Amino acid sequence: MAIFKRNPFGHILYIKKWIIRIFGIISHGRYRRFNDLKIEGSEIIRDLPHNNVLFVANHQTYFADVAAMLHVFNASLKGRVDSIKNIGYIWHPKLNIYYVAASETMKSGLLPKIFAYIGSISIQRTWRSEGKDVNRQVKMSDISNIGIALDDGWVITFPQGTTTPFKPIRKGTAHIIKTYKPIVIPIVIDGFRRSFDKKGLLIKKRGILQSMVIKKPLDIDYESDTIDSIVSQIEMAIEQHPSFLKVDSKDEYLKSEEKLNKKRKFWKG
């Protein structure tokens, strides 16, 4: 029966749809009422194919970033232009959107386990575990699961693997791009760190302008571009290259608006 139809990871789509609906309604006010979300480039979403699309983004909270993207993606697919007004778009959400997350994060409580059902591809981090630096081999099953998700739909990943800004891009993302040859869409977010706690569950401050800039697909030669070249492209596209960094007298990370605008115009073509 259609009601028991499952995705490749065994999740019942009917249950997944209702979880997205419920948490979509609950979270909508975080981007429309308590704080505002400025969106650019959402028209790009409507032109993407059904599957094999990889979104690469900088990371500011564990869950609020992904929730905002799910709102923006579904709103765009329902005809909204740079807007998430009129939450009716959430009633029939796109069910083949996945996101890459650390397995220890998704097992840290009941709520993360529910969020995992929405579309988490849980992976074992090779460099960090339980707050300590580690050095582990990549689990090939993790890579395979990302490939399965790309074959089924869209995947969101945060290639720095951390919410700390301006950390290096992990080369594993470039290997995935070389292997599965997806369309790669860069996304730049800002304001989420100021709005929410680190997990992205609690509102830390109201009246914050959050932003999400969706850029055109990266021009990648899957055969000729090296891993380092792809890493460099991602680093610039999601605005995490050191050239975007500025430190003020309080040693806080700031971005130069003039420099950002120039680079955004370049990436938009």
C-alpha atoms as an extended CHARMM CRD file, in Angstrom:
* protein
*
       269  EXT
         1         1  MET       CA              0.0000000000        0.0000000000        0.0000000000  PROA      1               0.0000000000
         2         2  ALA       CA              1.1460000000        3.5660000000       -0.7460000000  PROA      2               0.0000000000
         3         3  ILE       CA              0.7920000000        4.5670000000        2.9040000000  PROA      3               0.0000000000
         4         4  PHE       CA              3.6250000000        2.1610000000        3.7830000000  PROA      4               0.0000000000
         5         5  LYS       CA              5.9380000000        3.1920000000        0.9450000000  PROA      5               0.0000000000
         6         6  ARG       CA              9.5140000000        3.5690000000        2.1620000000  PROA      6               0.0000000000
         7         7  ASN       CA             12.6010000000        5.4500000000        0.9940000000  PROA      7               0.0000000000
         8         8  PRO       CA             15.9340000000        3.6300000000        0.3880000000  PROA      8               0.0000000000
         9         9  PHE       CA             16.7920000000        3.9110000000        4.1050000000  PROA      9               0.0000000000
        10        10  GLY       CA             13.5990000000        2.2150000000        5.2450000000  PROA      10              0.0000000000
        11        11  HSD       CA             11.7720000000        5.3320000000        6.4550000000  PROA      11              0.0000000000
        12        12  ILE       CA              8.0190000000        5.2610000000        5.8720000000  PROA      12              0.0000000000
        13        13  LEU       CA              7.2710000000        8.2930000000        3.6980000000  PROA      13              0.0000000000
        14        14  TYR       CA              3.8170000000        8.8790000000        5.2000000000  PROA      14              0.0000000000
        15        15  ILE       CA              5.3550000000        9.2080000000        8.6820000000  PROA      15              0.0000000000
        16        16  LYS       CA              8.1820000000       11.3600000000        7.3360000000  PROA      16              0.0000000000
        17        17  LYS       CA              5.6740000000       13.6840000000        5.6590000000  PROA      17              0.0000000000
        18        18  TRP       CA              3.7780000000       14.2340000000        8.8940000000  PROA      18              0.0000000000
        19        19  ILE       CA              6.9600000000       14.8820000000       10.8990000000  PROA      19              0.0000000000
        20        20  ILE       CA              7.9980000000       17.5110000000        8.3300000000  PROA      20              0.0000000000
        21        21  ARG       CA              4.5300000000       19.0770000000        8.4400000000  PROA      21              0.0000000000
        22        22  ILE       CA              4.4460000000       19.2780000000       12.2470000000  PROA      22              0.0000000000
        23        23  PHE       CA              7.9750000000       20.5660000000       12.7560000000  PROA      23              0.0000000000
        24        24  GLY       CA              7.6290000000       22.8390000000        9.7170000000  PROA      24              0.0000000000
        25        25  ILE       CA              4.6800000000       24.5920000000       11.3290000000  PROA      25              0.0000000000
        26        26  ILE       CA              6.4610000000       24.7900000000       14.6930000000  PROA      26              0.0000000000
        27        27  SER       CA              9.6890000000       26.1920000000       13.2320000000  PROA      27              0.0000000000
        28        28  HSD       CA              8.1850000000       28.6010000000       10.6800000000  PROA      28              0.0000000000
        29        29  GLY       CA              7.9320000000       31.4730000000       13.1550000000  PROA      29              0.0000000000
        30        30  ARG       CA             11.6610000000       31.2980000000       13.8400000000  PROA      30              0.0000000000
        31        31  TYR       CA             12.2880000000       32.6310000000       10.3380000000  PROA      31              0.0000000000
        32        32  ARG       CA              9.1960000000       34.8110000000        9.9030000000  PROA      32              0.0000000000
        33        33  ARG       CA              8.1240000000       36.1320000000       13.3270000000  PROA      33              0.0000000000
        34        34  PHE       CA             10.8200000000       36.0250000000       15.9910000000  PROA      34              0.0000000000
        35        35  ASN       CA             13.5160000000       36.6960000000       13.3900000000  PROA      35              0.0000000000
        36        36  ASP       CA             13.4460000000       37.4060000000        9.6730000000  PROA      36              0.0000000000
        37        37  LEU       CA             15.0420000000       35.3760000000        6.9090000000  PROA      37              0.0000000000
        38        38  LYS       CA             16.3250000000       37.1900000000        3.8290000000  PROA      38              0.0000000000
        39        39  ILE       CA             16.5970000000       34.8230000000        0.8670000000  PROA      39              0.0000000000
        40        40  GLU       CA             18.4650000000       35.2900000000       -2.4200000000  PROA      40              0.0000000000
        41        41  GLY       CA             18.5950000000       32.9790000000       -5.4250000000  PROA      41              0.0000000000
        42        42  SER       CA             15.7260000000       30.6200000000       -4.5740000000  PROA      42              0.0000000000
        43        43  GLU       CA             14.6930000000       30.5280000000       -8.2450000000  PROA      43              0.0000000000
        44        44  ILE       CA             17.7060000000       28.2470000000       -8.7900000000  PROA      44              0.0000000000
        45        45  ILE       CA             15.9550000000       25.5430000000       -6.7630000000  PROA      45              0.0000000000
        46        46  ARG       CA             13.0550000000       25.2350000000       -9.2000000000  PROA      46              0.0000000000
        47        47  ASP       CA             15.3630000000       24.4210000000      -12.1250000000  PROA      47              0.0000000000
        48        48  LEU       CA             17.1630000000       21.5340000000      -10.4360000000  PROA      48              0.0000000000
        49        49  PRO       CA             16.6250000000       17.8850000000      -11.4110000000  PROA      49              0.0000000000
        50        50  HSD       CA             14.7830000000       15.4270000000       -9.1910000000  PROA      50              0.0000000000
        51        51  ASN       CA             17.9630000000       13.8300000000       -7.8670000000  PROA      51              0.0000000000
        52        52  ASN       CA             21.7920000000       13.8770000000       -7.7550000000  PROA      52              0.0000000000
        53        53  VAL       CA             22.0170000000       17.4170000000       -6.3660000000  PROA      53              0.0000000000
        54        54  LEU       CA             24.5030000000       18.2170000000       -3.6000000000  PROA      54              0.0000000000
        55        55  PHE       CA             24.1050000000       21.4070000000       -1.5720000000  PROA      55              0.0000000000
        56        56  VAL       CA             27.2880000000       22.6100000000        0.1480000000  PROA      56              0.0000000000
        57        57  ALA       CA             26.9650000000       25.2550000000        2.8570000000  PROA      57              0.0000000000
        58        58  ASN       CA             28.7120000000       26.8480000000        5.7770000000  PROA      58              0.0000000000
        59        59  HSD       CA             27.4080000000       25.7000000000        9.1470000000  PROA      59              0.0000000000
        60        60  GLN       CA             26.2730000000       27.7540000000       12.1590000000  PROA      60              0.0000000000
        61        61  THR       CA             23.9440000000       25.5250000000       14.2280000000  PROA      61              0.0000000000
        62        62  TYR       CA             23.1960000000       21.8060000000       14.3350000000  PROA      62              0.0000000000
        63        63  PHE       CA             19.5460000000       21.9220000000       13.2660000000  PROA      63              0.0000000000
        64        64  ALA       CA             18.2910000000       25.4660000000       12.5180000000  PROA      64              0.0000000000
        65        65  ASP       CA             20.3500000000       25.6890000000        9.3010000000  PROA      65              0.0000000000
        66        66  VAL       CA             18.8240000000       22.5180000000        7.8370000000  PROA      66              0.0000000000
        67        67  ALA       CA             15.3050000000       23.4620000000        8.9450000000  PROA      67              0.0000000000
        68        68  ALA       CA             15.6030000000       26.8200000000        7.1790000000  PROA      68              0.0000000000
        69        69  MET       CA             16.8170000000       25.1300000000        3.9940000000  PROA      69              0.0000000000
        70        70  LEU       CA             13.8910000000       22.7040000000        4.0310000000  PROA      70              0.0000000000
        71        71  HSD       CA             11.5240000000       25.6680000000        4.3230000000  PROA      71              0.0000000000
        72        72  VAL       CA             13.2220000000       27.5700000000        1.4920000000  PROA      72              0.0000000000
        73        73  PHE       CA             13.5000000000       24.5630000000       -0.8330000000  PROA      73              0.0000000000
        74        74  ASN       CA              9.8610000000       23.5600000000       -0.4260000000  PROA      74              0.0000000000
        75        75  ALA       CA              8.5960000000       27.1360000000       -0.6740000000  PROA      75              0.0000000000
        76        76  SER       CA             10.5580000000       27.6490000000       -3.8950000000  PROA      76              0.0000000000
        77        77  LEU       CA              9.2370000000       24.4040000000       -5.4020000000  PROA      77              0.0000000000
        78        78  LYS       CA              5.7100000000       25.6720000000       -4.6980000000  PROA      78              0.0000000000
        79        79  GLY       CA              6.3270000000       28.9420000000       -6.5510000000  PROA      79              0.0000000000
        80        80  ARG       CA              7.5260000000       31.2760000000       -3.7920000000  PROA      80              0.0000000000
        81        81  VAL       CA             10.2590000000       33.6960000000       -4.8890000000  PROA      81              0.0000000000
        82        82  ASP       CA             12.8320000000       34.3900000000       -2.1680000000  PROA      82              0.0000000000
        83        83  SER       CA             10.0790000000       33.9830000000        0.3970000000  PROA      83              0.0000000000
        84        84  ILE       CA              8.6140000000       31.4640000000        2.8390000000  PROA      84              0.0000000000
        85        85  LYS       CA              5.3210000000       33.3030000000        3.3020000000  PROA      85              0.0000000000
        86        86  ASN       CA              2.0980000000       31.2810000000        3.4260000000  PROA      86              0.0000000000
        87        87  ILE       CA              3.2320000000       28.0220000000        4.9520000000  PROA      87              0.0000000000
        88        88  GLY       CA              0.8450000000       25.9560000000        2.8290000000  PROA      88              0.0000000000
        89        89  TYR       CA              3.8960000000       24.7610000000        0.8750000000  PROA      89              0.0000000000
        90        90  ILE       CA              4.7640000000       22.4500000000        3.7540000000  PROA      90              0.0000000000
        91        91  TRP       CA              1.6360000000       20.2980000000        3.2670000000  PROA      91              0.0000000000
        92        92  HSD       CA              3.1870000000       18.4270000000        0.3410000000  PROA      92              0.0000000000
        93        93  PRO       CA              6.9350000000       18.6020000000        1.0130000000  PROA      93              0.0000000000
        94        94  LYS       CA              9.6590000000       17.1290000000       -1.1600000000  PROA      94              0.0000000000
        95        95  LEU       CA             10.3960000000       13.8640000000        0.6220000000  PROA      95              0.0000000000
        96        96  ASN       CA             13.7280000000       12.9640000000       -0.9730000000  PROA      96              0.0000000000
        97        97  ILE       CA             15.8300000000       15.6810000000        0.6790000000  PROA      97              0.0000000000
        98        98  TYR       CA             18.5980000000       14.3820000000        2.9420000000  PROA      98              0.0000000000
        99        99  TYR       CA             21.2910000000       15.9900000000        5.0570000000  PROA      99              0.0000000000
       100       100  VAL       CA             24.6490000000       14.7450000000        6.3110000000  PROA      100             0.0000000000
       101       101  ALA       CA             25.0800000000       14.8060000000       10.0950000000  PROA      101             0.0000000000
       102       102  ALA       CA             27.4050000000       13.3220000000       12.7060000000  PROA      102             0.0000000000
       103       103  SER       CA             25.9850000000       10.0660000000       14.0770000000  PROA      103             0.0000000000
       104       104  GLU       CA             26.7780000000       11.0680000000       17.6700000000  PROA      104             0.0000000000
       105       105  THR       CA             24.7090000000       14.2520000000       17.2320000000  PROA      105             0.0000000000
       106       106  MET       CA             21.6990000000       12.3620000000       15.8660000000  PROA      106             0.0000000000
       107       107  LYS       CA             21.8070000000        9.8790000000       18.7620000000  PROA      107             0.0000000000
       108       108  SER       CA             22.0820000000       12.5360000000       21.4800000000  PROA      108             0.0000000000
       109       109  GLY       CA             18.4030000000       12.5160000000       22.5100000000  PROA      109             0.0000000000
       110       110  LEU       CA             14.8140000000       11.8550000000       21.4940000000  PROA      110             0.0000000000
       111       111  LEU       CA             14.4240000000       15.0500000000       19.4480000000  PROA      111             0.0000000000
       112       112  PRO       CA             17.5470000000       14.4420000000       17.2970000000  PROA      112             0.0000000000
       113       113  LYS       CA             16.3300000000       10.8830000000       16.6790000000  PROA      113             0.0000000000
       114       114  ILE       CA             13.0250000000       12.2870000000       15.4060000000  PROA      114             0.0000000000
       115       115  PHE       CA             14.9130000000       14.7970000000       13.2450000000  PROA      115             0.0000000000
       116       116  ALA       CA             16.9660000000       11.9110000000       11.8570000000  PROA      116             0.0000000000
       117       117  TYR       CA             13.7660000000       10.4110000000       10.4420000000  PROA      117             0.0000000000
       118       118  ILE       CA             13.2770000000       13.5920000000        8.3880000000  PROA      118             0.0000000000
       119       119  GLY       CA             16.3330000000       12.6980000000        6.3190000000  PROA      119             0.0000000000
       120       120  SER       CA             19.5990000000       12.3910000000        8.2170000000  PROA      120             0.0000000000
       121       121  ILE       CA             22.5010000000       10.5010000000        6.6480000000  PROA      121             0.0000000000
       122       122  SER       CA             24.3900000000        9.7910000000        9.8510000000  PROA      122             0.0000000000
       123       123  ILE       CA             28.1410000000        9.4540000000        9.4230000000  PROA      123             0.0000000000
       124       124  GLN       CA             30.9930000000        8.7000000000       11.7830000000  PROA      124             0.0000000000
       125       125  ARG       CA             33.3270000000       11.6970000000       11.8790000000  PROA      125             0.0000000000
       126       126  THR       CA             36.9370000000       10.7140000000       11.2940000000  PROA      126             0.0000000000
       127       127  TRP       CA             38.5180000000       13.6880000000       13.0550000000  PROA      127             0.0000000000
       128       128  ARG       CA             36.3000000000       14.3890000000       16.0790000000  PROA      128             0.0000000000
       129       129  SER       CA             34.3510000000       12.2960000000       18.5740000000  PROA      129             0.0000000000
       130       130  GLU       CA             32.6930000000       13.2830000000       21.8670000000  PROA      130             0.0000000000
       131       131  GLY       CA             34.5810000000       16.5750000000       21.9630000000  PROA      131             0.0000000000
       132       132  LYS       CA             38.0060000000       15.0110000000       21.3940000000  PROA      132             0.0000000000
       133       133  ASP       CA             40.2870000000       14.8940000000       18.3580000000  PROA      133             0.0000000000
       134       134  VAL       CA             40.5240000000       11.4300000000       16.8160000000  PROA      134             0.0000000000
       135       135  ASN       CA             42.0370000000        9.8830000000       13.6970000000  PROA      135             0.0000000000
       136       136  ARG       CA             39.7530000000        7.2170000000       12.2310000000  PROA      136             0.0000000000
       137       137  GLN       CA             39.3940000000        5.6020000000        8.8590000000  PROA      137             0.0000000000
       138       138  VAL       CA             36.4680000000        6.6620000000        6.6970000000  PROA      138             0.0000000000
       139       139  LYS       CA             33.6040000000        4.1590000000        6.8560000000  PROA      139             0.0000000000
       140       140  MET       CA             32.8550000000        3.1330000000        3.2940000000  PROA      140             0.0000000000
       141       141  SER       CA             29.2380000000        2.4990000000        4.2780000000  PROA      141             0.0000000000
       142       142  ASP       CA             28.9220000000        6.2140000000        5.0820000000  PROA      142             0.0000000000
       143       143  ILE       CA             30.1130000000        7.1320000000        1.5860000000  PROA      143             0.0000000000
       144       144  SER       CA             27.8030000000        4.5460000000        0.0540000000  PROA      144             0.0000000000
       145       145  ASN       CA             24.8160000000        5.9450000000        1.9760000000  PROA      145             0.0000000000
       146       146  ILE       CA             25.4950000000        9.4230000000        0.6110000000  PROA      146             0.0000000000
       147       147  GLY       CA             25.5950000000        7.9040000000       -2.8690000000  PROA      147             0.0000000000
       148       148  ILE       CA             22.2670000000        6.1640000000       -2.2420000000  PROA      148             0.0000000000
       149       149  ALA       CA             20.7390000000        9.4540000000       -1.0750000000  PROA      149             0.0000000000
       150       150  LEU       CA             22.0470000000       11.3090000000       -4.1490000000  PROA      150             0.0000000000
       151       151  ASP       CA             20.6100000000        8.6270000000       -6.3930000000  PROA      151             0.0000000000
       152       152  ASP       CA             17.2360000000        9.1060000000       -4.6980000000  PROA      152             0.0000000000
       153       153  GLY       CA             17.2030000000       12.9000000000       -4.3480000000  PROA      153             0.0000000000
       154       154  TRP       CA             18.9730000000       15.9400000000       -2.9170000000  PROA      154             0.0000000000
       155       155  VAL       CA             21.6490000000       15.9830000000       -0.2080000000  PROA      155             0.0000000000
       156       156  ILE       CA             22.6730000000       18.8770000000        2.0500000000  PROA      156             0.0000000000
       157       157  THR       CA             26.1860000000       18.7520000000        3.4650000000  PROA      157             0.0000000000
       158       158  PHE       CA             28.3400000000       21.0540000000        5.5450000000  PROA      158             0.0000000000
       159       159  PRO       CA             31.8460000000       20.3440000000        4.2230000000  PROA      159             0.0000000000
       160       160  GLN       CA             33.6740000000       21.9760000000        7.1430000000  PROA      160             0.0000000000
       161       161  GLY       CA             32.1100000000       19.4450000000        9.5020000000  PROA      161             0.0000000000
       162       162  THR       CA             31.8250000000       22.0180000000       12.2750000000  PROA      162             0.0000000000
       163       163  THR       CA             29.8740000000       25.1240000000       13.2350000000  PROA      163             0.0000000000
       164       164  THR       CA             33.1370000000       27.0200000000       13.8380000000  PROA      164             0.0000000000
       165       165  PRO       CA             33.6400000000       29.5270000000       10.9790000000  PROA      165             0.0000000000
       166       166  PHE       CA             36.5940000000       29.4890000000        8.5740000000  PROA      166             0.0000000000
       167       167  LYS       CA             37.6750000000       25.9510000000        9.3610000000  PROA      167             0.0000000000
       168       168  PRO       CA             39.1630000000       23.9360000000        6.4570000000  PROA      168             0.0000000000
       169       169  ILE       CA             36.9300000000       22.1580000000        3.9660000000  PROA      169             0.0000000000
       170       170  ARG       CA             37.0610000000       18.3960000000        4.4640000000  PROA      170             0.0000000000
       171       171  LYS       CA             38.3830000000       16.6000000000        1.4010000000  PROA      171             0.0000000000
       172       172  GLY       CA             35.7870000000       13.8800000000        1.7610000000  PROA      172             0.0000000000
       173       173  THR       CA             33.2250000000       16.1970000000        0.1610000000  PROA      173             0.0000000000
       174       174  ALA       CA             35.4440000000       16.5870000000       -2.9080000000  PROA      174             0.0000000000
       175       175  HSD       CA             35.8600000000       12.8020000000       -3.1340000000  PROA      175             0.0000000000
       176       176  ILE       CA             32.0650000000       12.4050000000       -3.0590000000  PROA      176             0.0000000000
       177       177  ILE       CA             31.7510000000       14.9710000000       -5.8660000000  PROA      177             0.0000000000
       178       178  LYS       CA             34.3700000000       13.1750000000       -7.9720000000  PROA      178             0.0000000000
       179       179  THR       CA             32.7170000000        9.8080000000       -7.3570000000  PROA      179             0.0000000000
       180       180  TYR       CA             29.0190000000       10.5860000000       -7.8340000000  PROA      180             0.0000000000
       181       181  LYS       CA             29.2620000000       13.6750000000      -10.1020000000  PROA      181             0.0000000000
       182       182  PRO       CA             26.3060000000       15.6020000000       -8.6350000000  PROA      182             0.0000000000
       183       183  ILE       CA             25.2200000000       19.1360000000       -9.4710000000  PROA      183             0.0000000000
       184       184  VAL       CA             26.8340000000       21.1700000000       -6.6750000000  PROA      184             0.0000000000
       185       185  ILE       CA             24.8970000000       24.1650000000       -5.3250000000  PROA      185             0.0000000000
       186       186  PRO       CA             26.6900000000       26.4580000000       -2.8500000000  PROA      186             0.0000000000
       187       187  ILE       CA             24.6830000000       28.1110000000       -0.0620000000  PROA      187             0.0000000000
       188       188  VAL       CA             25.8870000000       30.8590000000        2.2620000000  PROA      188             0.0000000000
       189       189  ILE       CA             24.0170000000       31.4210000000        5.5210000000  PROA      189             0.0000000000
       190       190  ASP       CA             24.4590000000       34.0790000000        8.1740000000  PROA      190             0.0000000000
       191       191  GLY       CA             22.7400000000       35.2470000000       11.3500000000  PROA      191             0.0000000000
       192       192  PHE       CA             21.8230000000       31.7840000000       12.6430000000  PROA      192             0.0000000000
       193       193  ARG       CA             24.6520000000       31.7610000000       15.1710000000  PROA      193             0.0000000000
       194       194  ARG       CA             23.3480000000       34.9970000000       16.6590000000  PROA      194             0.0000000000
       195       195  SER       CA             19.7090000000       33.8700000000       16.6060000000  PROA      195             0.0000000000
       196       196  PHE       CA             19.9810000000       30.3770000000       18.1000000000  PROA      196             0.0000000000
       197       197  ASP       CA             21.9410000000       28.3170000000       20.5630000000  PROA      197             0.0000000000
       198       198  LYS       CA             24.5710000000       25.9760000000       19.1550000000  PROA      198             0.0000000000
       199       199  LYS       CA             22.0790000000       23.1510000000       18.6240000000  PROA      199             0.0000000000
       200       200  GLY       CA             19.6720000000       25.4830000000       16.8590000000  PROA      200             0.0000000000
       201       201  LEU       CA             16.7770000000       24.4750000000       19.0900000000  PROA      201             0.0000000000
       202       202  LEU       CA             16.4550000000       27.4940000000       21.3790000000  PROA      202             0.0000000000
       203       203  ILE       CA             16.0310000000       31.1040000000       20.2850000000  PROA      203             0.0000000000
       204       204  LYS       CA             18.9190000000       33.0250000000       21.8000000000  PROA      204             0.0000000000
       205       205  LYS       CA             18.0530000000       36.4970000000       20.5140000000  PROA      205             0.0000000000
       206       206  ARG       CA             15.1180000000       38.0070000000       18.6340000000  PROA      206             0.0000000000
       207       207  GLY       CA             15.0600000000       40.6370000000       15.9180000000  PROA      207             0.0000000000
       208       208  ILE       CA             18.0740000000       39.1600000000       14.0900000000  PROA      208             0.0000000000
       209       209  LEU       CA             18.2550000000       39.3280000000       10.3050000000  PROA      209             0.0000000000
       210       210  GLN       CA             19.1450000000       35.8710000000        9.0590000000  PROA      210             0.0000000000
       211       211  SER       CA             20.2190000000       35.3910000000        5.4650000000  PROA      211             0.0000000000
       212       212  MET       CA             20.4930000000       32.5730000000        2.9470000000  PROA      212             0.0000000000
       213       213  VAL       CA             22.1520000000       33.0680000000       -0.4420000000  PROA      213             0.0000000000
       214       214  ILE       CA             21.6930000000       30.2400000000       -2.9540000000  PROA      214             0.0000000000
       215       215  LYS       CA             24.2780000000       30.3860000000       -5.7340000000  PROA      215             0.0000000000
       216       216  LYS       CA             24.5250000000       28.9650000000       -9.2230000000  PROA      216             0.0000000000
       217       217  PRO       CA             25.9780000000       25.4510000000       -9.6310000000  PROA      217             0.0000000000
       218       218  LEU       CA             29.7390000000       25.1380000000       -9.4540000000  PROA      218             0.0000000000
       219       219  ASP       CA             31.4570000000       24.5740000000      -12.7870000000  PROA      219             0.0000000000
       220       220  ILE       CA             33.2850000000       21.3350000000      -12.0050000000  PROA      220             0.0000000000
       221       221  ASP       CA             35.1870000000       19.1230000000      -14.4140000000  PROA      221             0.0000000000
       222       222  TYR       CA             34.6230000000       15.8030000000      -12.6620000000  PROA      222             0.0000000000
       223       223  GLU       CA             37.4260000000       14.0910000000      -14.5480000000  PROA      223             0.0000000000
       224       224  SER       CA             40.1360000000       16.7560000000      -14.6810000000  PROA      224             0.0000000000
       225       225  ASP       CA             39.6530000000       18.8640000000      -11.5370000000  PROA      225             0.0000000000
       226       226  THR       CA             41.7870000000       17.6880000000       -8.6350000000  PROA      226             0.0000000000
       227       227  ILE       CA             40.5240000000       17.1540000000       -5.1010000000  PROA      227             0.0000000000
       228       228  ASP       CA             42.3910000000       20.2850000000       -3.9720000000  PROA      228             0.0000000000
       229       229  SER       CA             40.8770000000       22.2880000000       -6.8170000000  PROA      229             0.0000000000
       230       230  ILE       CA             37.3380000000       21.2590000000       -5.8600000000  PROA      230             0.0000000000
       231       231  VAL       CA             38.0500000000       22.0120000000       -2.2070000000  PROA      231             0.0000000000
       232       232  SER       CA             39.2600000000       25.4840000000       -3.2040000000  PROA      232             0.0000000000
       233       233  GLN       CA             36.1240000000       26.1180000000       -5.2770000000  PROA      233             0.0000000000
       234       234  ILE       CA             33.8760000000       25.1350000000       -2.3880000000  PROA      234             0.0000000000
       235       235  GLU       CA             35.8710000000       27.2450000000        0.0600000000  PROA      235             0.0000000000
       236       236  MET       CA             35.3870000000       30.3540000000       -2.0640000000  PROA      236             0.0000000000
       237       237  ALA       CA             31.7780000000       29.5880000000       -3.0010000000  PROA      237             0.0000000000
       238       238  ILE       CA             30.5510000000       29.2350000000        0.5850000000  PROA      238             0.0000000000
       239       239  GLU       CA             32.6770000000       32.2400000000        1.5900000000  PROA      239             0.0000000000
       240       240  GLN       CA             34.8960000000       30.4270000000        4.0650000000  PROA      240             0.0000000000
       241       241  HSD       CA             38.2260000000       31.3490000000        2.4850000000  PROA      241             0.0000000000
       242       242  PRO       CA             40.4930000000       33.4510000000        4.7720000000  PROA      242             0.0000000000
       243       243  SER       CA             40.0190000000       36.4020000000        2.3990000000  PROA      243             0.0000000000
       244       244  PHE       CA             36.4670000000       36.7100000000        3.7560000000  PROA      244             0.0000000000
       245       245  LEU       CA             37.6980000000       36.9410000000        7.3190000000  PROA      245             0.0000000000
       246       246  LYS       CA             38.0240000000       40.1170000000        9.3290000000  PROA      246             0.0000000000
       247       247  VAL       CA             38.6480000000       40.3790000000       13.0710000000  PROA      247             0.0000000000
       248       248  ASP       CA             37.4490000000       43.3690000000       15.0790000000  PROA      248             0.0000000000
       249       249  SER       CA             38.7180000000       44.7110000000       18.4180000000  PROA      249             0.0000000000
       250       250  LYS       CA             36.6420000000       42.1420000000       20.3030000000  PROA      250             0.0000000000
       251       251  ASP       CA             38.2160000000       39.2950000000       18.3310000000  PROA      251             0.0000000000
       252       252  GLU       CA             34.8720000000       38.3470000000       16.7940000000  PROA      252             0.0000000000
       253       253  TYR       CA             34.5610000000       37.1550000000       13.2200000000  PROA      253             0.0000000000
       254       254  LEU       CA             33.0810000000       39.7640000000       10.9040000000  PROA      254             0.0000000000
       255       255  LYS       CA             32.6240000000       39.9090000000        7.1430000000  PROA      255             0.0000000000
       256       256  SER       CA             33.3680000000       42.8460000000        4.9120000000  PROA      256             0.0000000000
       257       257  GLU       CA             30.0740000000       43.6790000000        3.1720000000  PROA      257             0.0000000000
       258       258  GLU       CA             31.7980000000       45.3190000000        0.2370000000  PROA      258             0.0000000000
       259       259  LYS       CA             34.0010000000       42.2770000000       -0.3460000000  PROA      259             0.0000000000
       260       260  LEU       CA             31.0780000000       39.9010000000        0.0790000000  PROA      260             0.0000000000
       261       261  ASN       CA             28.9240000000       41.7630000000       -2.4170000000  PROA      261             0.0000000000
       262       262  LYS       CA             31.6860000000       41.7410000000       -5.0340000000  PROA      262             0.0000000000
       263       263  LYS       CA             32.2780000000       38.0190000000       -4.6160000000  PROA      263             0.0000000000
       264       264  ARG       CA             28.5440000000       37.2480000000       -4.6510000000  PROA      264             0.0000000000
       265       265  LYS       CA             28.1580000000       39.1480000000       -7.9100000000  PROA      265             0.0000000000
       266       266  PHE       CA             31.0360000000       37.1240000000       -9.3250000000  PROA      266             0.0000000000
       267       267  TRP       CA             29.4940000000       33.7810000000       -8.3340000000  PROA      267             0.0000000000
       268       268  LYS       CA             26.0640000000       34.8130000000       -9.6130000000  PROA      268             0.0000000000
       269       269  GLY       CA             27.6490000000       35.6400000000      -12.9520000000  PROA      269             0.0000000000
